Amino acid sequence: MRDLKLKACQIRQGVLQLIHEAKTGHIGGDMSVTDILVDLYYKQMNVSPEGMQDPDRDRFVLSKGHSVEALYTILADKGFFPKDELKTYSQYGSKFIGHPNNKINGIEMNTGSLGHGLSVGVGMAMAGKMDKRDYRVYVVMGDGEMAEGSVWEAIMAAGHYKLDNITAFVDRNRLQISGTTEQVMSQDSQEQRWASFGWNVLSIPGNDMEAIDAAVQLSKETKGKPTVIIANTTKGCGVSFMENQAGWHHRVPTDEEFAQGMKELKEKEAAL
Amino acid sequence: MSNIANKQAICNVLLKASETDKDIVVLCSDSRGSASMTEFAKQRPEQFVEVGIAEQNLVSISAGLAVCGKKAFAVSPASFLSTRSMEQAKVDAAYSKTNVTLIGISGGVSYGALGMTHHSANDIATMASIPNMRVYLPSDHLQTEKLIEALLQDKLPSYVRVGRNAVEPVYEEGNVPFTMDKATTVCDGNDVAIIACGEMVKPAKDAAAILAKDGIKARVIDMYCLKPLDSEAILKAAKETKVIVTVEEHSPFGGLGSMVAQVVAANEPKRVINLSLPDEPVVTGKSAEVFKHYGLDAEGIAKKVKELV
């Protein structure tokens, strides 16, 4: 677990650097979702740079595609593409656009428009059942995204077909671009909503590596229904002045803020 | 020859192909009956997915299946498939370039008196405007069979619109000229070129027979491939005939007429007259009544051509 926590700290530094250099990105959501992605990519998921054609690999869909900087940083770190290529992020002609792009090794599906990923994941999970393969599908969504009606079509279908080979995450950081989710569109009864569609619901502190890992493990062992992990996270997690600030949804740090953020993250890393 | 609905031809081809190809998956949105897919669902339950009345989910699930190696056929009324789930078509089918074939059933004004909500007179425009998306409107069941067989051979996304009703065949059993993405010349002539798609090809062919009696030689081109459009056939017609008339069961904007005019204007300027549905909710009536009302039947097309040549 210490290794995973160290990794999460390093990935956050990578994200901060990437966004600072490119002068664009959705940093708040990157920071809230980092621990989930680290647990999936460094422990739980069976995916590798060489294995992207393996029909038995686990499938991952970042439905909240705007958190792509965290995903790119992890994929680069894992060797899905040369780290240098990431320097072109958001630059003229680059394939590293501001949302996941399946021209990049490691990315299964293009996302960006919210409310698509879970439906795509349902299709992937159905294909797994049809072909009797034991891969698992992981879909990470945002809590603001839960206002999209199509998400509920997917939740309904996964419950109906009892797709126990899918694990969904809701990155419940309680903030979206205009303010708190409760101001914009109330999401407070997430647990009851999913449960009423036949899902196994796990609610956890979403930046707690032990809790994330245990929940994913539990989801793998749950039979007869799909699992959603409501990850109660902190937007901007890891950098004090970004935490719980809607303004940091996609603000770009100044040089001073960058230095301060890196200092904080390095201190956290050293303390682990 | 008996009249068979194009959608029935699709079911027949998929049923046959899925005897050996277990990657074919048909998805419906509470539409298996109207899609003529009941038989497929019955015979291939393990290759059939019901998603309920949820077109957005229909298309995205299809893409998820496709990215895992399936050949997904999402079959749903054209009106809903081409508008409500247009974004899923754009992102999950086209942009992600997945092996999804969207089958828009009961296209155009097939639903007749059910009205504007159920008509799809803008699906060519919406679907053709999406990068990576191909658009096909086959004319009869024989051509539909050829098209679906061809689509099974590649892994690219496409949209196919078919009508609800059984239509008289344009071609003859055993004699169906078909080259993928190339228009078919139904009959030749150099006075006028009538370029039609979908269910408008048969009345265009019949119009040519009427015109022949008056000594007007019409070339009828079946432009089932709206995208990629067969520009070569259009330019050849523009060079060799005096005037071009396009006929489509679609809005006057962004459909066959617009596309043909664009090609002709840029390369071989000539008059292009577009016969289409009007830019308004159409008159109440069965397909045949609606076509007659707007001059999209054989007589209406012939009358228009006579005015022009």
Interface residues (C-beta under 8 A of the other chain):
Chain A: P55 R59 N102 E108 M109 N110 T111 G112 S113 G115 H116 S119 V120 G121 V122 G123 M124 A125 M126 A127 G128 M130 D131 G149 S150 E153 A154 M156 A157 H160
Chain B: V25 E46 Q47 V49 V51 G52 A54 Q56 N57 S60 I61 S62 A63 G64 L65 A66 V67 C68 G69 K70 A72 E87 Q88 V91 D92 Y95 S96 K97
